[in-house]
Amino acid sequence: MHKKILFLIIIFQLCLLPVYARDCNPLSKLARGLVNVTAGWLEVPRQMVKVKKEEDHEISGEFAGAFFGPLKGFTYFLGRLAVGVYEVGTFIIPTYKPLIRPEYIFADDYDDYDD
């Protein structure tokens, strides 16, 4: 019985080899989902800094970064959390391209991506 299960697992893995050869595969989707679920809260300080930098005036930049930044960051966090849960739950289903940009919280901004 154990030999049959092992044989079926090996055959299943061999059938999936072409999927693993691509850049976007189930494992990258799973990893992306797990990172977004666990590190999505970092959107709050990230957006605080980004909002502050976007404002030209020093005083209004500080104010916007302190008050609007956390609000924007929290909404981005909720979006990243929802997408992460979705990707973890459906990592085996084909459609492996990222749903949000940047796909990881630590990635550079949107300009570095090509479709």
Contacts in CASP RR format, 6 or more apart in sequence:
PFRMAT RR
TARGET T0000
AUTHOR 0000-0000-0000
METHOD contacts of the structure
MODEL  1
MHKKILFLIIIFQLCLLPVYARDCNPLSKLARGLVNVTAGWLEVPRQMVK
VKKEEDHEISGEFAGAFFGPLKGFTYFLGRLAVGVYEVGTFIIPTYKPLI
RPEYIFADDYDDYDD
19 25 0 8 1.000
19 26 0 8 1.000
20 27 0 8 1.000
22 96 0 8 1.000
24 96 0 8 1.000
24 97 0 8 1.000
25 96 0 8 1.000
26 91 0 8 1.000
26 92 0 8 1.000
26 96 0 8 1.000
27 91 0 8 1.000
28 96 0 8 1.000
29 87 0 8 1.000
29 90 0 8 1.000
29 91 0 8 1.000
29 96 0 8 1.000
30 87 0 8 1.000
30 88 0 8 1.000
30 91 0 8 1.000
32 84 0 8 1.000
32 87 0 8 1.000
32 98 0 8 1.000
32 103 0 8 1.000
32 104 0 8 1.000
33 83 0 8 1.000
33 84 0 8 1.000
33 85 0 8 1.000
33 87 0 8 1.000
33 88 0 8 1.000
33 91 0 8 1.000
34 84 0 8 1.000
34 88 0 8 1.000
35 104 0 8 1.000
35 105 0 8 1.000
36 80 0 8 1.000
36 81 0 8 1.000
36 83 0 8 1.000
36 84 0 8 1.000
36 87 0 8 1.000
36 100 0 8 1.000
36 104 0 8 1.000
36 105 0 8 1.000
37 81 0 8 1.000
37 84 0 8 1.000
37 85 0 8 1.000
37 88 0 8 1.000
39 104 0 8 1.000
39 105 0 8 1.000
39 106 0 8 1.000
40 77 0 8 1.000
40 80 0 8 1.000
40 81 0 8 1.000
40 105 0 8 1.000
41 77 0 8 1.000
42 105 0 8 1.000
43 73 0 8 1.000
43 74 0 8 1.000
43 76 0 8 1.000
43 77 0 8 1.000
43 80 0 8 1.000
43 105 0 8 1.000
44 69 0 8 1.000
44 70 0 8 1.000
44 73 0 8 1.000
44 74 0 8 1.000
44 77 0 8 1.000
46 73 0 8 1.000
46 76 0 8 1.000
46 105 0 8 1.000
47 69 0 8 1.000
47 70 0 8 1.000
47 72 0 8 1.000
47 73 0 8 1.000
47 76 0 8 1.000
48 65 0 8 1.000
48 66 0 8 1.000
48 69 0 8 1.000
48 70 0 8 1.000
48 73 0 8 1.000
49 65 0 8 1.000
50 69 0 8 1.000
51 61 0 8 1.000
51 64 0 8 1.000
51 65 0 8 1.000
51 68 0 8 1.000
51 69 0 8 1.000
51 72 0 8 1.000
52 61 0 8 1.000
52 62 0 8 1.000
52 64 0 8 1.000
52 65 0 8 1.000
52 69 0 8 1.000
54 61 0 8 1.000
54 64 0 8 1.000
55 61 0 8 1.000
55 64 0 8 1.000
55 65 0 8 1.000
79 100 0 8 1.000
80 100 0 8 1.000
80 105 0 8 1.000
83 99 0 8 1.000
83 100 0 8 1.000
86 99 0 8 1.000
87 99 0 8 1.000
101 110 0 8 1.000
101 113 0 8 1.000
102 108 0 8 1.000
102 109 0 8 1.000
102 110 0 8 1.000
102 112 0 8 1.000
102 113 0 8 1.000
END
